[in-house]
């Protein structure tokens, strides 16, 4: 069964003095770009059934503004393991996705999200792969078609269908 995984790096965050990394909020550009991501998901029929989101303030806020653009609600799971995660941690989280779920959005951080996309689509080539390899900027969005079940997700199990950076 084919599934769709959309991997989103959080939008542009602010760097207020004395604020711990986990507690950094979005900046003004991040708010605008997050809303643009939500509109892109709607326009491209990639609205998620389930969202896995880091517990960091900037990822929660990114999801808040993305979600505000959607016409429907979806299951949202805030997961500590997504914060400061590597590929193995992210795969562990994604493998917990219920079998019936068709589309998943993962909202996380670099370098983990970039490494995850490149590992899942390790045989991909073309413009999307080149963009994802070169830079995975804030609000960067990788769209992957996944073959097989979520529980079996691993290296080389996806095709990188698109890589975009919606801006507001």
C-alpha positions in Angstrom: 0.0 0.0 0.0 1.3 3.4 -0.9 1.5 6.1 1.8 2.5 9.7 1.7 5.0 11.2 4.1 5.6 15.0 4.2 8.7 16.0 6.1 8.7 19.7 7.2 11.5 21.6 8.8 10.0 24.1 11.2 9.6 27.7 10.0 12.1 30.5 10.8 12.6 30.9 14.5 13.6 33.9 16.6 16.7 33.9 18.8 15.6 35.8 22.0 18.4 36.4 24.5 18.3 34.0 27.5 15.8 31.6 25.9 16.7 27.9 25.8 16.8 26.3 22.4 13.7 24.2 23.0 11.7 27.3 23.9 12.6 29.5 20.9 9.5 30.9 19.2 8.9 31.6 15.6 9.9 34.9 14.1 7.5 37.0 12.0 8.8 35.4 8.8 8.2 32.0 10.3 4.6 32.8 11.0 4.0 33.9 7.4 5.9 30.9 6.0 4.0 28.4 8.2 0.7 29.7 6.8 2.1 29.4 3.3 3.0 25.7 4.0 -0.6 25.1 5.1 -1.9 26.6 1.9 0.6 24.5 -0.1 -0.6 21.3 1.5 -4.2 22.1 0.7 -3.5 23.2 -2.9 -1.5 20.0 -3.5 -3.9 17.6 -1.8 -1.3 16.7 0.8 -3.4 17.4 4.0 -2.2 14.9 6.6 -4.3 12.4 8.5 -1.7 12.4 11.3 0.9 14.9 12.4 4.1 13.9 14.4 5.5 17.1 15.8 8.5 17.9 18.0 7.7 19.4 21.4 9.8 22.5 20.8 8.0 25.8 20.8 9.0 26.7 17.2 7.7 23.3 15.8 4.4 23.6 17.8 3.9 27.1 16.5 4.8 26.0 12.9 2.1 23.3 13.2 -0.4 25.8 14.7 -0.1 28.1 11.7 0.1 25.3 9.1 -3.0 23.7 10.7 -4.9 27.0 10.7 -5.0 26.8 6.9 -6.5 23.4 6.7 -10.3 22.8 6.3 -10.2 19.7 8.5 -8.7 18.5 11.7 -6.2 15.7 12.0 -4.6 13.6 14.7 -1.7 15.6 16.2 0.9 13.9 18.3 3.6 16.0 20.0 6.6 13.8 20.6 9.7 14.6 22.6 11.7 12.1 20.6 11.4 14.3 17.5 13.3 17.1 19.1 17.0 17.0 18.3 16.4 13.6 16.7 18.6 11.6 14.3 17.3 9.2 11.6 16.9 6.2 13.9 14.8 8.2 16.4 12.6 9.6 13.6 12.1 6.2 12.1 11.1 4.8 15.5 8.5 7.5 15.8 7.2 7.1 12.3 6.9 3.3 12.6 4.3 3.9 15.4 2.0 5.4 12.8 -1.3 3.5 12.7 -1.6 1.1 9.8 -4.7 2.8 8.4 -3.1 6.2 8.1 -2.6 7.4 4.5 -0.8 10.7 4.9 1.6 11.8 7.6 3.3 15.1 8.3 6.4 15.2 10.4 7.4 18.6 11.8 11.0 18.5 13.0 14.5 20.0 13.0 17.6 19.9 11.0 19.9 18.0 10.5 17.6 15.1 11.4 14.8 15.9 8.9 17.2 16.3 6.0 19.1 13.1 6.9 15.8 11.2 7.2 14.7 12.3 3.7 18.0 11.4 2.1 18.0 8.0 3.9 14.4 7.1 2.9 15.0 8.2 -0.7 18.6 7.0 -1.0 18.2 5.9 -4.6 16.4 9.1 -5.7 17.8 11.4 -8.3 16.7 14.6 -10.0 15.9 18.1 -9.0 14.1 17.3 -5.8 17.0 15.2 -4.5 19.5 17.8 -5.5 17.6 20.5 -3.6 17.1 18.3 -0.5 20.8 17.4 -0.5 22.1 20.9 -1.0 20.0 22.7 1.6 17.0 22.0 3.7 15.9 25.5 4.7 13.4 26.5 7.3 9.9 25.7 5.9 11.4 23.2 3.6 9.0 20.5 2.6 9.9 17.0 1.3 7.1 14.9 -0.1 7.8 11.2 -0.2 5.8 8.3 -1.5 6.3 5.4 0.8 5.9 1.7 -0.3 4.9 -0.7 2.3 3.6 -0.4 5.9 4.6 2.3 8.3 5.9 -0.3 10.7 8.5 -1.4 8.1 9.7 2.0 7.1 13.5 2.2 6.6 16.3 3.3 4.3 15.4 3.3 0.7 11.7 2.7 1.3 10.5 5.9 -0.3 10.5 7.9 -3.5 11.2 11.7 -3.2 8.3 13.1 -5.2 8.8 16.8 -4.5 10.8 19.3 -2.5 9.5 22.8 -2.1 10.0 25.8 0.2 6.7 27.6 0.5 7.1 31.3 1.5 4.6 33.7 2.8 
